[in-house]
Amino acid sequence: MRKFRGKAIDHGKHHGKMVYGHLSEWESGSWIDCGTEQESEWVPVDPETVGQYIGINEGSNNAEWYEGDVLSPNPHLQNQELQIICYDSHQAKYKGVPLSAYLINAGNGSWTGFDIKYFQRRKGNIHDNPELLAPKEGAEQ
């Protein structure tokens, strides 16, 4: 089963938090089942915040990586920008897309980026940490 996350828009205990589980999209919106194997708990989520688990866990803390996560630049690559995990629909794979390219081409579906295996650190995600997307003071735009 594929796993997703999305920001809850219900007014219950999950409101404004990321929930994780199975995704279903109905006429009434996007929903994630964040319940247990014994009992379902379908929570409405903002469809703009939905991202799929990409099958990679980070080092010792075993944190799962999802589409929309922000990764630290790899010191071994020439590009020293933050990277956003994006799905390239033309190559059918996830990539680390430089922040500047992400901001210019958001929603394009075709990305020029780096293989995810070159990154080791997750800094946050574009939905909970929008400050990571802001240009640094004194940086070229």
Phi, psi and chi 1 to 4 in degrees:
 res  aa     phi    psi   chi1   chi2   chi3   chi4
   1 MET       -  134.9  173.3  172.3   84.6      -
   2 ARG   -76.6  144.5  -65.6 -177.0  -60.6  161.3
   3 LYS  -113.3  141.2 -173.9  174.6 -178.9 -179.5
   4 PHE  -131.5  166.4  -67.7   84.7      -      -
   5 ARG  -135.9  155.8   73.9  164.4  178.9 -146.9
   6 GLY  -163.9  158.6      -      -      -      -
   7 LYS   -85.3  123.8 -168.5  167.3  -82.2 -155.0
   8 ALA   -67.0  137.5      -      -      -      -
   9 ILE  -116.4   11.4   55.8  174.5      -      -
  10 ASP   -73.6  174.4   68.6  -19.4      -      -
  11 HIS  -110.8   24.8  -66.7  -72.1      -      -
  12 GLY  -101.6 -150.4      -      -      -      -
  13 LYS   -66.3  -18.5   65.8 -178.1  179.8 -178.5
  14 HIS   -96.8   -4.8  -59.6  -67.6      -      -
  15 HIS   -49.3  124.6 -178.4   73.2      -      -
  16 GLY    78.4   -1.6      -      -      -      -
  17 LYS  -103.1  156.0  -62.5  177.8 -174.1  170.9
  18 MET   -75.0  135.2  -73.8  -68.8 -173.2      -
  19 VAL  -118.9  153.2  -67.8      -      -      -
  20 TYR  -129.0  137.9  -58.5   81.1      -      -
  21 GLY   156.3 -152.6      -      -      -      -
  22 HIS   -79.6  136.0  177.3   73.2      -      -
  23 LEU   -99.8  138.2  173.8   69.6      -      -
  24 SER  -134.7  136.2 -119.6      -      -      -
  25 GLU  -115.7  120.2  -66.2 -179.2  -45.3      -
  26 TRP  -120.4  175.7  -58.1  -31.7      -      -
  27 GLU   -57.4  -30.9  -73.2 -178.8   19.7      -
  28 SER   -81.3   -3.2   60.1      -      -      -
  29 GLY   129.5 -166.9      -      -      -      -
  30 SER   -97.2  137.2  -61.5      -      -      -
  31 TRP  -134.7  143.0  -63.7   73.1      -      -
  32 ILE  -122.4  132.2  -70.1 -178.2      -      -
  33 ASP   -87.8  103.0  179.5    4.9      -      -
  34 CYS  -103.6   20.7   62.1      -      -      -
  35 GLY   -80.1 -164.8      -      -      -      -
  36 THR   -99.5  176.6   63.8      -      -      -
  37 GLU   -63.1  -29.0  -73.3 -175.1   27.5      -
  38 GLN   -84.5  -28.5  -67.4   78.0   26.3      -
  39 GLU  -145.5  125.0 -172.1  174.6  -19.3      -
  40 SER   -74.9  150.1  -67.5      -      -      -
  41 GLU  -143.1   90.8 -177.5  179.3   -0.2      -
  42 TRP   -81.0  126.4  -71.4   97.3      -      -
  43 VAL  -122.4  130.4  175.3      -      -      -
  44 PRO   -70.2  138.6   24.6  -30.5      -      -
  45 VAL  -128.8  155.4  -64.4      -      -      -
  46 ASP   -71.0  118.3  178.2   -9.8      -      -
  47 PRO   -61.4  -24.4   17.3  -25.6      -      -
  48 GLU   -69.5  -16.6  -63.6  -66.6  -42.6      -
  49 THR  -103.2    0.2   66.0      -      -      -
  50 VAL   -74.3  132.1  171.5      -      -      -
  51 GLY  -142.6  146.7      -      -      -      -
  52 GLN   -91.7  143.8 -175.2  171.3  -20.3      -
  53 TYR   -65.1  130.5  170.5   56.6      -      -
  54 ILE   -96.2    4.6   67.5  166.5      -      -
  55 GLY    86.7   12.7      -      -      -      -
  56 ILE  -120.4  136.0  -64.8  176.8      -      -
  57 ASN  -115.7  144.0  -67.6   37.5      -      -
  58 GLU   -88.2  121.5 -178.9 -179.8  -42.6      -
  59 GLY    25.5 -135.5      -      -      -      -
  60 SER   -68.2  -30.3   61.2      -      -      -
  61 ASN   -84.1   -8.1   66.4    3.5      -      -
  62 ASN    59.0   25.5 -148.4   28.7      -      -
  63 ALA   -66.6  134.7      -      -      -      -
  64 GLU   -77.9  143.3  -63.5  174.7  -25.2      -
  65 TRP  -100.9  135.7  -74.1    7.8      -      -
  66 TYR  -125.7  157.2  -72.6   81.1      -      -
  67 GLU   -54.7  132.3 -174.9  176.2    7.2      -
  68 GLY    96.3   -3.6      -      -      -      -
  69 ASP   -74.0  150.8  -81.4  -10.9      -      -
  70 VAL  -104.9  126.3  179.2      -      -      -
  71 LEU  -111.3  145.0  -53.6  175.6      -      -
  72 SER   -66.6  149.7  -66.4      -      -      -
  73 PRO   -65.8  149.5   14.5  -20.0      -      -
  74 ASN   -90.5  125.2 -176.3  -42.0      -      -
  75 PRO   -64.8  -13.9   19.2  -27.5      -      -
  76 HIS   -88.7   -7.0  -57.1  -66.5      -      -
  77 LEU  -101.8  153.0  -63.2  174.8      -      -
  78 GLN   -67.8  -36.1  -72.2 -178.8  -15.0      -
  79 ASN   -77.4  118.7 -173.1  -43.2      -      -
  80 GLN  -105.3   24.6  -69.5  -61.2  -55.6      -
  81 GLU   -87.1  159.0  -71.3 -175.3   76.1      -
  82 LEU   -60.5  154.0  -67.1  174.5      -      -
  83 GLN  -120.1  143.4  -53.1  -73.0  -50.7      -
  84 ILE  -109.9  132.5  -48.2  -62.2      -      -
  85 ILE   -75.2  118.3  -62.8  176.1      -      -
  86 CYS  -130.6  150.8  -64.2      -      -      -
  87 TYR   -93.1  124.1 -175.1   73.7      -      -
  88 ASP   -92.6  105.1 -175.0  -30.8      -      -
  89 SER   -69.0  -21.4   57.5      -      -      -
  90 HIS   -79.3  -31.2  -62.6  -73.4      -      -
  91 GLN  -105.4   -3.0  -67.9 -171.4  -10.2      -
  92 ALA    53.3   50.9      -      -      -      -
  93 LYS  -157.7  161.5   70.1  179.4 -162.0  175.4
  94 TYR   -85.6  146.0  -71.6   97.9      -      -
  95 LYS  -136.1  158.3  -67.1 -179.3  176.7  179.1
  96 GLY   -91.4  107.9      -      -      -      -
  97 VAL   -98.5  128.0  175.1      -      -      -
  98 PRO   -55.3  141.9  -23.4   33.2      -      -
  99 LEU   -51.9  -43.7  176.7   59.9      -      -
 100 SER   -62.1  -39.9   58.5      -      -      -
 101 ALA   -69.0  -37.6      -      -      -      -
 102 TYR   -62.7  -46.1  174.1   80.4      -      -
 103 LEU   -65.0  -32.5  -66.3  174.1      -      -
 104 ILE   -78.6  -41.0  -67.8  168.5      -      -
 105 ASN  -109.4   15.3  -61.4  -39.5      -      -
 106 ALA   -49.7  128.5      -      -      -      -
 107 GLY    87.5   -2.0      -      -      -      -
 108 ASN   -66.4  -40.4 -178.7  -14.6      -      -
 109 GLY    93.5  -18.6      -      -      -      -
 110 SER  -119.6  123.5  179.2      -      -      -
 111 TRP  -125.2  141.9  -59.9   97.7      -      -
 112 THR  -100.6  121.3  -60.4      -      -      -
 113 GLY  -162.8 -168.4      -      -      -      -
 114 PHE  -106.2  153.7  -62.3   97.7      -      -
 115 ASP   -62.4  134.1 -163.7  -40.9      -      -
 116 ILE   -56.8  -30.0  -66.3  -65.1      -      -
 117 LYS   -62.1  -13.5   69.2 -177.9  176.8 -172.9
 118 TYR   -84.4    1.8  -67.8  116.2      -      -
 119 PHE  -118.0  146.4  -58.6   91.2      -      -
 120 GLN  -120.8  -19.9  -65.9   98.7   19.8      -
 121 ARG  -122.2  130.2  -73.3  -97.4  167.4 -168.6
 122 ARG   -98.7  128.0  180.0 -175.7  168.1  -82.3
 123 LYS   -97.6  -19.1  -67.7 -175.8   66.1   82.3
 124 GLY   156.3 -153.2      -      -      -      -
 125 ASN  -143.4  163.8   68.6   68.5      -      -
 126 ILE   -68.5  -15.0   60.8  174.5      -      -
 127 HIS   -94.5  -38.7  -49.5  -66.6      -      -
 128 ASP   -92.6  -18.9  -72.2  -25.6      -      -
 129 ASN  -129.6   61.1  -49.3  101.5      -      -
 130 PRO   -62.0  -21.1   22.6  -31.6      -      -
 131 GLU   -62.8  -23.3   69.2  -81.1    3.8      -
 132 LEU   -69.2  -21.2  -66.2  173.5      -      -
 133 LEU   -87.8  -12.2  -57.3  180.0      -      -
 134 ALA   -75.4  139.0      -      -      -      -
 135 PRO   -62.7  142.7    4.1   -3.7      -      -
 136 LYS   -70.7  145.6  -60.3  -70.0 -177.2 -132.3
 137 GLU   -59.1  130.0 -168.3  172.7  -47.0      -
 138 GLY    86.2   -4.0      -      -      -      -
 139 ALA   -84.2  150.8      -      -      -      -
 140 GLU   -68.9  147.8  -73.6 -173.4   37.3      -
 141 GLN  -114.4      -  -67.1 -171.0   23.7      -
